[in-house]
Amino acid sequence: MLCLFLTCTAAACLCFLLSSLIRVFAVAQLTLALCYVLMMFDSIGDWLSWLQYFSIFKYGMTALYIIEFKDRQFCNGTDPTDW
């Protein structure tokens, strides 16, 4: 719960920062959308993958994935005895 709160607070702080720096609303909104897209660069290409380390959303989502899925075992779907 703390991780989700901190991720939302960091996102809100980023929104406040960009809204105070950029006067045009459309440009600020586009910049925020690009910040969110940065965390999806794993599948885009190796030459852009370094940009994912600037995204606060990537770290927040990674922490939430670890909290949610650690110590769980999933079947791979090929062996019916695993179900």
SEZA-168009 format. One record per residue: residue number from 1; residue in three letters; chain; x, y, z of N, C-alpha, C, O in turn. Coordinates in nm, 2 decimals. Example, Ala and Ser with C-alpha at 12.3 -4.5 7.8 and 13.67 -1.06 7.14 Angstrom:
BEGIN
[node 1, ALA, A, [1.32, -0.57, 0.78], [1.23, -0.45, 0.78], [1.32, -0.33, 0.78], [1.42, -0.33, 0.85]];
[node 2, SER, A, [1.28, -0.22, 0.71], [1.37, -0.11, 0.71], [1.29, 0.00, 0.79], [1.34, 0.11, 0.80]];
//
This chain:
BEGIN
[node 1, MET, A, [0.08, -0.12, 0.00], [0.00, 0.00, 0.00], [0.09, 0.13, 0.00], [0.05, 0.23, -0.07]];
[node 2, LEU, A, [0.20, 0.12, 0.07], [0.29, 0.23, 0.08], [0.35, 0.26, -0.06], [0.37, 0.37, -0.10]];
[node 3, CYS, A, [0.38, 0.15, -0.13], [0.44, 0.17, -0.26], [0.35, 0.23, -0.36], [0.39, 0.32, -0.44]];
[node 4, LEU, A, [0.22, 0.19, -0.35], [0.12, 0.26, -0.44], [0.10, 0.40, -0.41], [0.09, 0.49, -0.50]];
[node 5, PHE, A, [0.10, 0.43, -0.28], [0.09, 0.57, -0.24], [0.21, 0.66, -0.28], [0.19, 0.77, -0.33]];
[node 6, LEU, A, [0.33, 0.60, -0.27], [0.45, 0.68, -0.31], [0.45, 0.70, -0.46], [0.50, 0.80, -0.51]];
[node 7, THR, A, [0.41, 0.59, -0.54], [0.41, 0.61, -0.68], [0.31, 0.71, -0.73], [0.34, 0.79, -0.81]];
[node 8, CYS, A, [0.19, 0.71, -0.67], [0.09, 0.82, -0.70], [0.14, 0.96, -0.66], [0.11, 1.05, -0.73]];
[node 9, THR, A, [0.20, 0.97, -0.55], [0.25, 1.10, -0.50], [0.36, 1.15, -0.59], [0.37, 1.27, -0.62]];
[node 10, ALA, A, [0.45, 1.06, -0.63], [0.56, 1.10, -0.73], [0.50, 1.14, -0.86], [0.55, 1.24, -0.92]];
[node 11, ALA, A, [0.40, 1.07, -0.91], [0.33, 1.11, -1.03], [0.26, 1.24, -1.02], [0.27, 1.33, -1.11]];
[node 12, ALA, A, [0.20, 1.27, -0.91], [0.13, 1.40, -0.89], [0.24, 1.51, -0.88], [0.21, 1.62, -0.93]];
[node 13, CYS, A, [0.35, 1.48, -0.82], [0.46, 1.58, -0.81], [0.51, 1.61, -0.95], [0.54, 1.73, -0.98]];
[node 14, LEU, A, [0.53, 1.51, -1.03], [0.57, 1.53, -1.17], [0.47, 1.62, -1.24], [0.51, 1.70, -1.32]];
[node 15, CYS, A, [0.34, 1.59, -1.22], [0.24, 1.67, -1.29], [0.25, 1.82, -1.25], [0.24, 1.91, -1.33]];
[node 16, PHE, A, [0.26, 1.84, -1.12], [0.27, 1.98, -1.07], [0.39, 2.05, -1.12], [0.39, 2.16, -1.16]];
[node 17, LEU, A, [0.50, 1.97, -1.13], [0.63, 2.03, -1.18], [0.61, 2.07, -1.33], [0.65, 2.18, -1.36]];
[node 18, LEU, A, [0.56, 1.98, -1.41], [0.55, 2.01, -1.55], [0.44, 2.12, -1.58], [0.46, 2.20, -1.67]];
[node 19, SER, A, [0.34, 2.12, -1.50], [0.24, 2.22, -1.52], [0.29, 2.36, -1.48], [0.24, 2.46, -1.53]];
[node 20, SER, A, [0.38, 2.37, -1.39], [0.44, 2.50, -1.35], [0.55, 2.54, -1.45], [0.57, 2.66, -1.46]];
[node 21, LEU, A, [0.61, 2.45, -1.52], [0.72, 2.48, -1.61], [0.67, 2.51, -1.75], [0.72, 2.60, -1.82]];
[node 22, ILE, A, [0.56, 2.45, -1.79], [0.51, 2.46, -1.93], [0.38, 2.53, -1.93], [0.29, 2.49, -1.86]];
[node 23, ARG, A, [0.37, 2.64, -2.00], [0.25, 2.72, -2.00], [0.14, 2.67, -2.09], [0.02, 2.69, -2.06]];
[node 24, VAL, A, [0.17, 2.60, -2.20], [0.07, 2.54, -2.29], [0.02, 2.41, -2.23], [0.11, 2.32, -2.21]];
[node 25, PHE, A, [-0.11, 2.39, -2.21], [-0.16, 2.27, -2.15], [-0.14, 2.15, -2.24], [-0.10, 2.04, -2.19]];
[node 26, ALA, A, [-0.16, 2.16, -2.37], [-0.14, 2.05, -2.46], [0.00, 1.99, -2.46], [0.02, 1.87, -2.46]];
[node 27, VAL, A, [0.10, 2.08, -2.45], [0.24, 2.04, -2.45], [0.27, 1.97, -2.32], [0.34, 1.87, -2.32]];
[node 28, ALA, A, [0.22, 2.03, -2.21], [0.24, 1.96, -2.08], [0.18, 1.83, -2.07], [0.24, 1.73, -2.02]];
[node 29, GLN, A, [0.06, 1.81, -2.13], [-0.01, 1.68, -2.13], [0.07, 1.58, -2.21], [0.08, 1.46, -2.18]];
[node 30, LEU, A, [0.12, 1.62, -2.32], [0.20, 1.54, -2.41], [0.33, 1.50, -2.35], [0.37, 1.38, -2.36]];
[node 31, THR, A, [0.39, 1.59, -2.28], [0.51, 1.56, -2.21], [0.49, 1.45, -2.10], [0.57, 1.36, -2.08]];
[node 32, LEU, A, [0.38, 1.47, -2.02], [0.35, 1.37, -1.92], [0.32, 1.23, -1.98], [0.35, 1.13, -1.92]];
[node 33, ALA, A, [0.25, 1.23, -2.09], [0.22, 1.10, -2.16], [0.35, 1.03, -2.21], [0.37, 0.91, -2.20]];
[node 34, LEU, A, [0.45, 1.11, -2.25], [0.58, 1.06, -2.29], [0.65, 1.00, -2.17], [0.72, 0.90, -2.18]];
[node 35, CYS, A, [0.64, 1.07, -2.06], [0.70, 1.01, -1.93], [0.64, 0.88, -1.90], [0.72, 0.79, -1.85]];
[node 36, TYR, A, [0.52, 0.86, -1.92], [0.45, 0.73, -1.89], [0.49, 0.62, -1.99], [0.51, 0.51, -1.96]];
[node 37, VAL, A, [0.51, 0.66, -2.11], [0.55, 0.57, -2.22], [0.69, 0.52, -2.20], [0.73, 0.42, -2.25]];
[node 38, LEU, A, [0.77, 0.60, -2.13], [0.91, 0.56, -2.12], [0.93, 0.43, -2.05], [1.03, 0.36, -2.07]];
[node 39, MET, A, [0.83, 0.39, -1.96], [0.84, 0.26, -1.89], [0.82, 0.14, -1.98], [0.84, 0.03, -1.94]];
[node 40, MET, A, [0.76, 0.16, -2.10], [0.73, 0.05, -2.19], [0.84, 0.03, -2.30], [0.81, -0.03, -2.40]];
[node 41, PHE, A, [0.96, 0.09, -2.28], [1.06, 0.08, -2.38], [1.13, -0.05, -2.39], [1.23, -0.07, -2.46]];
[node 42, ASP, A, [1.09, -0.15, -2.31], [1.16, -0.28, -2.31], [1.13, -0.35, -2.45], [1.22, -0.42, -2.50]];
[node 43, SER, A, [1.02, -0.32, -2.51], [0.99, -0.39, -2.64], [1.01, -0.30, -2.76], [0.99, -0.35, -2.87]];
[node 44, ILE, A, [1.05, -0.18, -2.74], [1.07, -0.09, -2.86], [1.20, -0.11, -2.93], [1.21, -0.13, -3.05]];
[node 45, GLY, A, [1.31, -0.12, -2.85], [1.44, -0.14, -2.91], [1.55, -0.11, -2.82], [1.54, -0.04, -2.72]];
[node 46, ASP, A, [1.67, -0.17, -2.85], [1.78, -0.15, -2.76], [1.84, -0.01, -2.77], [1.89, 0.04, -2.67]];
[node 47, TRP, A, [1.82, 0.06, -2.88], [1.88, 0.19, -2.89], [1.80, 0.30, -2.81], [1.85, 0.41, -2.78]];
[node 48, LEU, A, [1.68, 0.26, -2.76], [1.60, 0.35, -2.68], [1.58, 0.30, -2.54], [1.51, 0.36, -2.46]];
[node 49, SER, A, [1.63, 0.18, -2.51], [1.61, 0.12, -2.38], [1.67, 0.20, -2.26], [1.62, 0.18, -2.15]];
[node 50, TRP, A, [1.77, 0.28, -2.29], [1.83, 0.35, -2.18], [1.74, 0.46, -2.12], [1.76, 0.51, -2.01]];
[node 51, LEU, A, [1.64, 0.50, -2.20], [1.54, 0.60, -2.15], [1.45, 0.56, -2.04], [1.39, 0.64, -1.97]];
[node 52, GLN, A, [1.43, 0.42, -2.03], [1.34, 0.37, -1.93], [1.39, 0.40, -1.79], [1.31, 0.40, -1.69]];
[node 53, TYR, A, [1.52, 0.43, -1.77], [1.57, 0.45, -1.64], [1.54, 0.59, -1.59], [1.57, 0.63, -1.47]];
[node 54, PHE, A, [1.48, 0.68, -1.67], [1.44, 0.81, -1.63], [1.30, 0.82, -1.58], [1.25, 0.92, -1.54]];
[node 55, SER, A, [1.22, 0.71, -1.60], [1.08, 0.70, -1.57], [1.06, 0.66, -1.42], [1.10, 0.55, -1.38]];
[node 56, ILE, A, [0.99, 0.75, -1.35], [0.95, 0.71, -1.21], [0.84, 0.60, -1.21], [0.83, 0.53, -1.11]];
[node 57, PHE, A, [0.77, 0.60, -1.31], [0.66, 0.50, -1.32], [0.72, 0.36, -1.34], [0.66, 0.26, -1.29]];
[node 58, LYS, A, [0.83, 0.35, -1.40], [0.89, 0.22, -1.42], [0.93, 0.16, -1.29], [0.90, 0.04, -1.26]];
[node 59, TYR, A, [0.99, 0.24, -1.20], [1.03, 0.19, -1.07], [0.91, 0.16, -0.98], [0.91, 0.06, -0.91]];
[node 60, GLY, A, [0.81, 0.24, -0.99], [0.69, 0.21, -0.91], [0.61, 0.09, -0.95], [0.57, 0.01, -0.87]];
[node 61, MET, A, [0.60, 0.07, -1.09], [0.53, -0.05, -1.14], [0.62, -0.18, -1.11], [0.56, -0.28, -1.08]];
[node 62, THR, A, [0.75, -0.17, -1.12], [0.83, -0.28, -1.09], [0.82, -0.32, -0.94], [0.81, -0.44, -0.91]];
[node 63, ALA, A, [0.81, -0.22, -0.85], [0.79, -0.26, -0.71], [0.66, -0.32, -0.69], [0.64, -0.41, -0.61]];
[node 64, LEU, A, [0.55, -0.27, -0.75], [0.42, -0.32, -0.74], [0.41, -0.46, -0.79], [0.34, -0.55, -0.73]];
[node 65, TYR, A, [0.48, -0.49, -0.90], [0.48, -0.63, -0.96], [0.55, -0.72, -0.86], [0.50, -0.84, -0.84]];
[node 66, ILE, A, [0.66, -0.68, -0.80], [0.73, -0.77, -0.71], [0.65, -0.79, -0.58], [0.64, -0.91, -0.54]];
[node 67, ILE, A, [0.58, -0.69, -0.53], [0.50, -0.71, -0.41], [0.38, -0.80, -0.44], [0.34, -0.89, -0.36]];
[node 68, GLU, A, [0.32, -0.79, -0.56], [0.20, -0.87, -0.60], [0.23, -1.01, -0.63], [0.16, -1.10, -0.59]];
[node 69, PHE, A, [0.34, -1.04, -0.70], [0.36, -1.17, -0.76], [0.48, -1.25, -0.69], [0.50, -1.36, -0.74]];
[node 70, LYS, A, [0.54, -1.20, -0.59], [0.65, -1.28, -0.53], [0.59, -1.40, -0.45], [0.48, -1.39, -0.40]];
[node 71, ASP, A, [0.66, -1.50, -0.44], [0.62, -1.63, -0.38], [0.50, -1.69, -0.43], [0.43, -1.76, -0.36]];
[node 72, ARG, A, [0.47, -1.67, -0.56], [0.36, -1.73, -0.63], [0.41, -1.82, -0.74], [0.51, -1.79, -0.80]];
[node 73, GLN, A, [0.35, -1.93, -0.76], [0.39, -2.03, -0.86], [0.28, -2.04, -0.96], [0.16, -2.05, -0.93]];
[node 74, PHE, A, [0.31, -2.03, -1.09], [0.22, -2.04, -1.20], [0.25, -2.16, -1.29], [0.37, -2.19, -1.30]];
[node 75, CYS, A, [0.15, -2.22, -1.34], [0.17, -2.33, -1.43], [0.20, -2.28, -1.57], [0.16, -2.17, -1.61]];
[node 76, ASN, A, [0.28, -2.35, -1.65], [0.31, -2.31, -1.78], [0.21, -2.34, -1.89], [0.22, -2.30, -2.00]];
[node 77, GLY, A, [0.11, -2.42, -1.85], [0.00, -2.46, -1.95], [0.03, -2.57, -2.03], [-0.06, -2.61, -2.11]];
[node 78, THR, A, [0.15, -2.63, -2.03], [0.18, -2.75, -2.12], [0.16, -2.88, -2.04], [0.14, -2.98, -2.11]];
[node 79, ASP, A, [0.18, -2.88, -1.91], [0.17, -3.01, -1.84], [0.05, -3.01, -1.75], [0.03, -2.93, -1.66]];
[node 80, PRO, A, [-0.05, -3.10, -1.79], [-0.18, -3.10, -1.71], [-0.17, -3.14, -1.57], [-0.26, -3.11, -1.49]];
[node 81, THR, A, [-0.06, -3.20, -1.53], [-0.04, -3.24, -1.39], [-0.01, -3.12, -1.30], [-0.02, -3.12, -1.18]];
[node 82, ASP, A, [0.03, -3.01, -1.36], [0.06, -2.88, -1.29], [-0.06, -2.81, -1.25], [-0.05, -2.72, -1.16]];
[node 83, TRP, A, [-0.17, -2.84, -1.31], [-0.30, -2.76, -1.28], [-0.34, -2.80, -1.15], [-0.45, -2.75, -1.10]];
//
